[in-house]
Amino acid sequence: MEFRHLGRSGLMVSEISYGNWLTHGSQVEEDAAKQCVQAALDEGITTFDTADVYAGTKAEEVLGRALKGVRRESLEIFTKVYWPTGPGKNDRGLSRKHITESIHGSLRRLQTDYVDLYQAHRFDSETPLEETLKTFDDLVRQGKVLYVGVSEWNADQIARALKIADEMGFDRLVSNQPQYSMLWRVIESEIVPLCEQEGLGQIVWSPIGQGVLTGKYLPGQQPPEGSRATDKSGSAMISRFMNDDVLTRVQELKPIAADLGLSMAQLAVAWVLQNPNVSSAIIGASRPEQVRDNVKAAGVKLEADVLKRIDDVLGSVVERDPAKTQSPASRP
Ligand SMILES: NC(=O)c1ccc[n+]([C@@H]2O[C@H](COP(=O)([O-])OP(=O)(O)OC[C@H]3O[C@@H](n4cnc5c(N)ncnc54)[C@H](OP(=O)(O)O)[C@@H]3O)[C@@H](O)[C@H]2O)c1
């Protein structure tokens, strides 16, 4: 495994991290979840990403149990707050009340005294930014959270947060967690330049397009049984890539991966890691073999001619519109 700084902070993270959205507490049984975490640890992954909302809070519990007994100082545990975790009007968003209640629930479920990174899962247009940032800053001072970051905020929202933090002396954001893959490059034109200048690192999600970039979904055919595209919670999110144009072009990436001696998943993870603003690529897995396959992307260098071949194959199916970085207009 290789390690990178999280943005300009002093925190080192494994350049491939393991995330348990859609899998732990939902798609896969606890035994499989634990085996995936163990495979991640065996392969040198030290950074683990989850969220209060995953599997209705069960994913944090599963991760807490799976990491029990591992030396805490050897792990970086990331979680998030924003999406609803209960039926009440205050069980969501980035108010002082919800953030404070949610971090306590996360720490309990994860069986830890602190999380290394606490992330605002989306932008909350119903809470003053000062209230959110002050609450984050208080959690840092209390030692419950070591660093703060955001997820899927647009460049304007990140810039406003940094300005307030600088004016008020609050702890600064160190990271952003966006979707990023060969197919989804919407952060490149606005967010990455801002974050490079301001010292935030990207912790990118769905680097293999939720499985699409493995090439296992064939155009014109039913998805393989047991894959995310057949999962009741997973199928909606993956559907944006499940069309024949995308799937046909992805098949055409296979010779590129083969020429490099890489699996398709390794090529996809290696691709996001070529961007120096990426601190870590968060991989998901429903089976431990997938973790063992995907981690081999660590440290792989892709030359300019390979990147060009990929661009030539994918062509117009690549999404680049920065306006696609969106949070709900009002709280969910
Ligand atoms: N901040 C956010 O809003 C946000 C949103 C989404 C995700 N995330 C984070 O990012 C993490 C990763 O997201 P993701 O799970 O979508 O990432 P991903 O790595 O793009 O997709 C993972 C899925 O692809 C399939 N797969 C992985 N490796 C494979 C291989 N070698 N061969 C065949 N299939 C393979 C598996 O699904 P099947 O076996 O079921 O097909 C696996 O669960 C999440 O766990 C979460 O921590 C954050």
The ligand as a Gaussian input file, in Angstrom:
#p B3LYP/6-31G(d) Opt

LIG

0 1
 N      -20.020000      10.650000      -0.104000
 C      -20.958000      10.066000      -0.787000
 O      -22.016000      10.644000      -1.083000
 C      -20.739000       8.654000      -1.213000
 C      -21.601000       8.044000      -2.135000
 C      -21.323000       6.737000      -2.511000
 C      -20.236000       6.073000      -1.986000
 N      -19.426000       6.680000      -1.059000
 C      -18.274000       5.986000      -0.433000
 O      -17.489000       5.358000      -1.421000
 C      -17.392000       3.977000      -1.147000
 C      -17.220000       3.205000      -2.404000
 O      -18.344000       3.380000      -3.277000
 P      -18.758000       2.214000      -4.224000
 O      -19.038000       1.017000      -3.406000
 O      -19.798000       2.703000      -5.157000
 O      -17.356000       2.020000      -5.029000
 P      -16.861000       1.201000      -6.240000
 O      -15.535000       0.673000      -5.804000
 O      -16.936000       2.023000      -7.479000
 O      -17.897000      -0.030000      -6.413000
 C      -17.867000      -1.123000      -5.547000
 C      -18.717000      -2.273000      -6.047000
 O      -18.280000      -2.716000      -7.324000
 C      -18.245000      -4.147000      -7.370000
 N      -16.833000      -4.554000      -7.480000
 C      -15.775000      -4.038000      -6.806000
 N      -14.629000      -4.619000      -7.161000
 C      -14.934000      -5.552000      -8.086000
 C      -14.169000      -6.476000      -8.806000
 N      -12.845000      -6.546000      -8.657000
 N      -14.824000      -7.296000      -9.686000
 C      -16.162000      -7.231000      -9.843000
 N      -16.959000      -6.362000      -9.159000
 C      -16.355000      -5.528000      -8.284000
 C      -18.876000      -4.621000      -6.052000
 O      -20.279000      -4.703000      -6.209000
 P      -21.074000      -6.050000      -6.562000
 O      -20.187000      -7.215000      -6.236000
 O      -22.282000      -5.980000      -5.697000
 O      -21.417000      -5.920000      -8.007000
 C      -18.565000      -3.465000      -5.123000
 O      -19.428000      -3.396000      -3.999000
 C      -18.671000       3.680000      -0.327000
 O      -18.592000       2.512000       0.423000
 C      -18.730000       4.909000       0.533000
 O      -17.808000       4.789000       1.609000
 C      -19.668000       7.954000      -0.699000

